[in-house]
């Protein structure tokens, strides 16, 4: 199978490795055309191409997004102006109160895929905790099934189980999360778009769970 995105990963890693050594406006302006032609154009095409397979996997409408290269430095001690990664996202528009997402990221030191909700809105967080409290074995089972494919959750947001629940709750670790995302290295077996489809199929049970919780 031909791969129209065959050079995207290598081009992105090379570009952002150079940017990380020259993270300033002058360098960016000099190399912006390369970003636009070698990275932005194929990334936008990939975002659009993945919408149909993701709609087939999820049964829902999909909204893609390419994250901008410019960093928001207003509240950061790090004032370097540009991100040194290429991040793409597909939101699952299932009519829930909060949309889970799939994502794909390329940087000099990673090529990663993932899924989930970065931070739950307050009502969704409350329902996440209810689900974990009342049906924790099923939630843990879904997460374990996704983890079996090589994806891992990020570290919990809290150090302790929230005070509304017993400190020795059987699903205490899950109750420490205020959002839930799982990610891992993208499998590199074939064309980029087919590898993404395979990875997102493996990750879908997590987003299906989050969609049901956010729809409650």
C-alpha positions, -999 to 999 in steps of 0.1 A, spaced: 0 0 0 14 34 -10 18 59 19 12 95 11 24 104 46 56 83 44 79 112 50 58 131 76 72 115 107 109 118 96 103 154 83 86 164 116 113 149 138 140 166 118 123 199 117 115 200 154 150 188 164 164 218 146 137 241 160 146 229 196 181 242 190 169 275 174 137 283 191 134 320 181 114 341 157 142 346 132 148 309 127 111 303 125 105 329 98 134 316 78 120 280 79 83 286 80 78 277 44 93 243 51 69 238 80 39 248 58 48 225 29 63 195 46 44 194 78 12 215 79 -2 205 45 2 167 49 -9 169 86 -41 186 75 -47 160 48 -41 132 73 -65 148 98 -92 149 71 -84 114 58 -88 98 93 -123 113 99 -141 86 78 -124 56 95 -128 71 129 -165 78 122 -168 41 112 -150 29 143 -170 51 167 -203 55 149 -201 92 157 -192 124 139 -155 134 141 -140 169 143 -102 172 136 -78 197 149 -41 206 142 -25 223 171 -8 256 164 30 258 165 30 290 186 31 285 224 10 304 248 37 319 270 15 343 290 16 323 322 48 302 316 83 307 329 95 292 296 92 320 270 104 300 240 79 309 213 73 277 195 62 241 203 88 215 193 62 189 183 34 183 158 1 173 175 -31 163 159 -65 156 175 -99 141 165 -128 148 188 -157 123 190 -189 143 187 -213 119 204 -236 145 218 -222 140 253 -214 168 278 -177 164 270 -160 150 239 -133 124 243 -105 126 217 -80 106 198 -46 121 193 -13 116 173 19 134 182 53 136 166 84 151 183 122 144 181 119 119 209 85 103 204 58 92 179 28 86 201 -9 79 198 -36 81 225 -71 87 236 -92 100 264 -102 133 281 -75 154 295 -95 171 322 -131 163 331 -156 191 335 -170 191 370 -203 172 363 -184 146 342 -158 143 370 -186 136 395 -200 109 371 -166 94 365 -163 89 403 -198 74 405 -190 49 377 -157 40 393 -174 36 427 -204 16 415 -190 -3 386 -153 -1 391 -145 -37 380 -160 -30 346 -141 3 342 -109 -13 353 -115 -42 329 -119 -18 300 -87 0 309 -68 -33 313 -80 -44 279 -66 -12 263 -34 -15 283 -29 -50 269 -22 -34 236 7 -14 250 -10 18 261 -6 33 296 -25 59 316 -9 91 327 -1 95 364 -31 103 387 -39 139 394 -43 134 431 -20 118 456 -49 106 478 -83 91 472 -109 119 473 -124 123 508 -159 112 498 -145 77 493 -127 53 516 -90 55 514 -89 17 508 -115 18 480 -108 -12 457 -106 13 428 -88 40 447 -62 46 420 -89 54 394 -107 77 418 -75 99 419 -79 109 383 -95 142 373 -92 133 336 -82 100 320 -59 96 290 -40 65 277 -12 67 252 18 48 238 42 45 210 25 43 176 29 8 160 50 12 129 39 -17 107 28 -1 74 13 32 61 8 59 86 -29 61 81 -34 24 84 -12 23 115 -33 50 130 -66 32 122 -53 1 139 -41 20 170 -74 40 173 -94 8 170 -74 -6 200 -80 27 219 -117 30 211 -130 11 241 -116 38 264 -133 66 245 -165 46 243 -164 43 281 -157 80 285 -185 89 260 -210 68 280 -200 85 313 -202 120 298 -236 111 284 -250 100 317 
